[in-house]
Amino acid sequence: MSKSKGTKRPLVLAAVMLAMFMAAVEATIVATAMPGIVADLGGFSLFSWVFSSYLLMQVVMIPLYGKLADLYGRKLIFSIGIGLFLLGSLLCGFAWSMEVLIISRFLQGMGAGAVQPIATTIVGDMYTKEERANIQGYLASIWGISAILGPLLGAFFIEYAHWSWIFWINIPFGIISAAIVIFFLHEKVEKKKRSIDFGGSFLLFVSIASIMFVLVQFDGTARLSIPQLLLLVCLSIGSFVWFILHEKKVKEPMMTLSLWRKKEIRYANLASFSAGAMLLAVSSFLPTYVQGVLGQTPLVAGLTLTVISIGWPISSTIAGKMMLKTGFRVTALIGGFALVIGSICFFTLPYINHPLWAGFGSFMLGVGMGFSTTTFIVSIQSSVSWNVRGEATAMNMFMRLLGGAVGVALLGGILNSRLRAFLEQEGASLGIEPSIDAVNVLLEAEGRTALTVNEQQLLQAGLAGSLSTVFIALFILAIISFLFISLLPKDHVQKENQDS
């Protein structure tokens, strides 16, 4: 496979940025609007599955899309991914229950697995290493723009229209982006017989789905017995081992395991896993804390997340210029340190209890992600040849989102378990039902006014205590990320490895 001439770089870059904007807005709008969706559909106990279902399919599909993009070209796979994403978005808007929303999010996540990794790969194809470092700043600015528009749109749709529009707004962006890529991205794909590793995809899906289902059982509802949970754990481990053995044998593996031998790829991927768990946990649970515990509006809750995407593009732009002078490792270490500072802010949030402190923690998280992820992408793309660049890029994003999926599932389960235990012990005195869904009323102004002062204080105390456990976990994840970043090699590839 080789690159071809004639691609309209400015137009294709604009289309790529539009697609990434679509994905970025989706993240900020859904996280901001989730309390309102729960208030409408109910089912707080299924809260984490709205994110986990989306992430599960996104995580599983990313490596497959990355490989398919190397085999069949970026244009075709990118367009298919956007089509699936838009279909899922359409169905999400028509959901009449939390269960239907979760099923629709599976389909949406299946398409989302193609959007960001292939968009980033297209940029890697069109630009040199030096150009990529600067372009990453432009790409990161998308998160800043979406961070401003996302919460505003989310709050607007919740208060003045309907939450369905947070999903339907994706449709025009996706259509425009796909059309530009189809007509203006020119690539030459060698015509030869291909083999698709569907077996590897299935084994990876079984492994991830099994362990995630186990993790969300930590909510105290005891839907499965201990032997059943152990069976799922064995299924996850067994299918993962089988996946590794399978990938070593097949001609066109979904995941080229030899890429993990490169230290810059191995440690960047491991750091991305723990950082991804941090990012998705904050995006999923911080708005609930700000609304449910601090009693703030959806707009304020959204703004505490907004600053993640303000810190991200600023630091990404700085990192793009810095890494060419100081090297990849030093730049990434700055990001790791910022992640630790941000986690300390969340760790101390229950003692300070102010949305500004939550916002500062989010800003530092954004700074950390900007420095680290930008460095990871540029260093990985510069260390591999064109014919595996899509796979290598997708692998890093796969690890980040896998960390997010596992993190949200595990921490969501712990949150539910702690909350249920608190209500069973303390709620009886006020006649509050020991159900996780009892906190639904805290997530809307009308519900809070219907509670007595004692009832509201009790529910807020239970939610705050449960989320404190999540914030402790964030600090641990930040330390793990910093340690992996510190293991990156001091000397990186200085000369880009390219196959034209």
N, C-alpha and C positions, 0 to 999 in steps of 0.2 A: 504494500500500500504506500502511496506517496501523495504528497501535497501537490495541488495543481495551481496554476496561475489564474488570475482574473477575478479573484474574490474581492468584493467591495468591502474592504475592511471597516470603514466608518459605519456603513449601514449594518453590517453583521454585528459589529461591536454594540451598536445601539439596540439591536434585537436581543442580543445576549443579556445586556443590562436590563432590558424590559422584562425578559423572562425571570431574571434573578430578582427584579423588583416585585414581580408577581408572587414569587415564593416568599420573599421577605415580608411583604405586606400580609400575606396569609398568616405568617407566624405571629406577628404583633397583633393583628385583628382578632384572631381566634383566642389567643391568651387573654386579651383584654375583655373579650365578650363572653368568655366561658361562664363567669358568675351569672350573667343574664340568661345564657342558654340553660344553665342548670335550674335557674328560677322558673323558666318556662316549661322545660321538659321534665324536670325532676331528676332523680337518680344521682345524687352526689357520690354514692358508693361506686359509680361507674366513671367518675370524673377522670381518673388517670388513664382509662382506656380510650378516651377520645384522642389523647395524645399518643398513647402506646400503639394503638391500632394503625394509625397513620405512620408512625415511625417504624413499626415492624415491617410493613411492606416496603417502605422507602429503603430501609437498611438492607433487606434481602435483595431488592432489585438493583441497587447501586452497582455492585460488582458485575452483575450480569449485563447491565446497560453499558458499563465501561468496556467490557470485553466485546460486546456487540458493536459498539462504536468503533473499536479498532478493526473489527472484521468487515463491517458493512458500511462504515462511514458515519460521520457525526450527524449529518443532515437527516438521514432517515430515522435513526434512533431518537434523536432529539424531538422530531416531529411526532413520532408515535407516543413518546412520553408526555408531551404537552396535551395531545388528544385525550389520553387516559386521565390526566390531571383535571382537565376541563369537564369531562364526563362525571368524574367523582365530585367535583365542586357543584355541578348542577344537582346531583342527587342529594348532596349534603343539605342544600338549601330547602329541599322538599321533605326532610326528615320530620316525622311526627312523634318520634320517641328517641330516647337516648340510645337504645339498641340499634335503631335504623341509622342514626347518625354515625355510630361506630362502624357499622358495616360499610356505609358510604365512604367513611374515612379510609378504610382498607383500600378501596379502589383509587381514591385520591392519592394516597401514599404510593401506590403502585406506579402512577405516572410521575409523581414528584421525584422518584428515584433517578429520573433521567435529566431533570432540569438543571440543577446546579452543577453536578460533576461534568456533564457534557458541555455545558456553557463555559465552564472554566477550562476545559480541554480545548475547546474551539479557540479561546484566547491564547492558550499555550501554543497552538498550531500556527496562529497568524503572526505572533510577535516573538522577537528574540528574548534572551534572558534579561538583558538590560531594559528592554521595553516592557517586559512583563512586570518587573518590579514597580514601574511607574503606573502601568495599567491597573495593577492590583489596588492602587489607591482610588482609581476611578470606580472600580467594581465595589470597593468597600463603601464608597459614598452613597451607594444605593441603600445601604442599611440605615444611614442617617436620614435620608429622605423618607424611606418607608417608616422609620421610627416616628417621624413627626406626623405623617399622614395616617398611619395604621391606627393608633389609639384614637385619633380624632374621628376617623371614619367608623371605627368600632363603636365608640360612644354615640355617634350620630345615629347609626343604624339601630342600636339598642333602644335609644330614647325616642327617636322620631320616625323610624320605619319598622324594620323587622330584622332579626339577626340573620335571616336567610341571605341577606345581601352581602354579608361578610364573605360568603362563598361565591355568590354569583358575580361579584365584582372582578373575579379572576378571568372571566370568559373573554371580554374584549382584549385584555392584555395578552392572553395566550394566543388568540387568533392572529393578532398583528405580529407578534414575535415569530410564530411559526411560519407565517407567510414570507416575511423578510428572509429568514434563513433558507427556506425552500428555493427562493428565486435568486438570491444574491450570494449564497455560499457555494463556491465551486471547489469540488475536491475530486480527485481521481482515485477510484477504488479498483484494485486489481481483481480481475474476474477469475476466480478459482473456487473450487469446491470447498465449502466451509462446513464445520461441525459445531453445533451449539451445545454447550454443556448443561443441558436441562437436568441431568442427574445430580450434578453438583449443586445447582440452584435449589432443587427439592430437598436435598440433605441439609443444606444450610438453613432453609426455611424451617424444617422440622426441629433442628437444634435450637434456633433462636426462639421460635414460637413456644416450644416446650418449656424452656427456662423462664421466659417471660410470664407464662401462665402460672408457673410456680411462684414467681416473685410477687405477683399481685394477690396471691392467696394470704399474704401476711396482713389481712385486714380484720381478722377475728371472726369472719362469717363461717368458717369451717365448711366450705362447699365441698372440699375433697378431704379424704382421710389421709393419715400419714403414709400408709402403704401406697396410695394413689400418687401422692406427691413424690415419694421416692422413685416410683416407676417413671414419672415424668422426668426427674433428674437423670435417671439412668438412660432414658430415651434421648435426652439432650446431649449427654456426654457421648453415648454410643454413636449417634448420628454425626456428631462433630468429628470423632475419630475416623469414622467411615468417610466423611467428607475429605479429610486430609489425605487419606490413602487413595481415594478416588481421584483427587486432583493431581496426584503424582503419576497416575497412569494414563489419563486421557490425553489425546493429542492436542486439543484446544481447551485447556482448563479455564474455568471461570475466574479463578484466582491463581496467578503465577506465583507459587510459594517462594521461588528463588529471589523475588524482589525483597523479601523480608531479610535477606542476608546483608543488604546495604544498611549500615547503621543509621544513616540519615533518614531512611524510610522506616526502619523498625521502631526507633525511639520517637520519631514524629508521630507515628500511628498510635503508639501506646499513650503518649501524652494527649493526643487528640481524643482518645477514648474517655479518659477521666475528665478532660476539659469539656467534652460534649455532655457528659452527665451533669456537670455543674450548670452549663448553659440552659439545658432543657429543664432542669429542676427549678431554676430561678424563674424561667419563663412560665412554667406551669403553676407554680405555687405562690410566687410573690404577690400577684394580684389578689389572690384569695386572702392572704394575710392583710394586705392594705385595706381591702374592703371589709372583710369579716371581722378582723381584730381591731384595726384602727378606725373603722367606720367611715372610710372615705368613699368618694364617688367612683364610678367606673373610669371616668376621665383621669382622676388623680392616680388610680391604680395603673392605668395604661401609661401615664407619664413616668412612673417609676421604672417601667421597662424601656421606655423610649430612650433613656440616656445610655442604655447598653449600645444602641445603634448610633449614638452620637460619639461615644468614645471609640467605637470600633473603626470607623473610617478615618478619624483623625490619627489614631495610632497606626493604622495600616498604611496611610500615606507616608508617615514618618519612617515606618519600618522599611518601606520600599526603597527609600533613599539611603537609609542607614545600613542595610544588610550588604550593599555593594562595597561599603567602606570598612565596616567592622566585622563582617562575616555573619553567617547564619546563626551560629550558636549564641553569640552575645545578644543579638537582637531578640532571639526567642527567649533567652533568660529574663530579659526585661519584661516580656509578656508573662512569664511564669510568676515573677515577683508581684506583678499587678493582680494576678488571679488570687494570690494569697491575701493581699490587702483587701480586695473586694470580699473575699470569704469571711474575713474578720468583721467587716461591717455587718454582714448578715448574721454572723454568730452573736453579735452584740445587739442586734435589732430588738429583741424582746426586752432589753433593759433600757433602751433609748426611746423606742416606740414613736418614731416620727417618720413620715414619708420622705423627708429630705435625706435622712440617713439611709433609708432604703434606696433612694435614687443615687446617692453617692456610691454605695456598694455596687449598684448596677453599672454605673459609669466606669468604675475600676475593672469590673468584669469585662466590659466592652473593650477597654484599653488592653487588657491581657489577651483577649481573643484576637484583637487586631494585630498585635505584635507577633503572636505565636502562629496563628493560622496563615497569615500572609507569608511568613518565613517558611513554614512547612511546604506550602504549595509551590513557591518559587524554587526552593531547594530540591524538592522531589522532581518537578518537571525538568529541571536542569541536569539531573543526574541519570535520566533514562532516555532511550531513543524514541523516535516518533511512534513506532509501531506498538509500543507498550505504554505510551504516555497517558492514553485514556484510562487504561486499567490502573496505572499507578496513582493517578489523580483520584479516580473513583475509590480506590482502596483507602486513601486517607479520609475522604469524606464518609466512607462506609464505617470506619472506626469511630469517627466523631459522632455519627448518628446512632451507631450501635450503643455507644456509651450513653447517649441521651435516652434511647429506648429502654435500656436496662436500668438506668438511673431513675427515670420517671416511674417505671413499673415497681422497682424495689422501694423507692422512697414513698411512692403513693400508697403502697401496701403498708409500710410502717406508719405513715400518717393515719390511715384508716384504723389500724390496729390500736394505736395509742388513743385515738379519739373515742373509739368504741369502749375501751377499758375505762376511760375517764367518765363517760356518760353512764356506764353501768354502776360506777361507784358513787358518783356525785349527783347524777340527774334525778334519782328517785325522790330525793327530798323536795323537789319542786315539781314533780310529776312529769318530768321530761322523758320521753320515750328513749330508751338506750339504742337509738338507731343513728348511723352515720348521717343519714339524710336530714336529721334534726337541725343541722347547721345550715340547711338551704335558706332558712329565713334570714340569716345574717347577711346574705349576699344581695339583698335588695332593700331599699329604704322602707318600703311599705311593710315588709316582713319584720324589720327591726322595731318599727313603731308599735306593732301588735304585741310585742313581748313586754313583760314587766321588767323593771330594772334588774331584779335578781336573776331572772331567766336569761336576759341578754348578757349580763356579766359572767354567768356560769358558762354559757356557750362560748363566749369569747375567750374565757380562760382555758377551756378545753381545746379550742382550735389553736390558741397561741402556744400552749404547751406541746401540742402534737407537732406543730410546724417548727418548734425549736429544735426538735430532733433532726428534722430535715436540714436546718441551718448548720448543725454540728457536722453532719455528713458532708456538707459543702466545703467546710474547712479542711476536712481530711482529704477530699478529692483534690483540692487546690495544692496541698502539700505533695500528693502523689504526682500531679502534673509537673510541678517544679522539679521533682527528683528525676523524672524521665527526661525532661528538657536538658538537665545538667549532664546527662549521659550522651548527648549529641556529640559527634566528633568535632574536634576543633578545626580541622582542615576539611573543607567541603570541596566539591567539584568546582574548579574555577573555569574550566573550559566546557562549554555546553556540549552534551552528547546529542547529536542530531543525525537523523537519517532523512535525506531529502528524496 
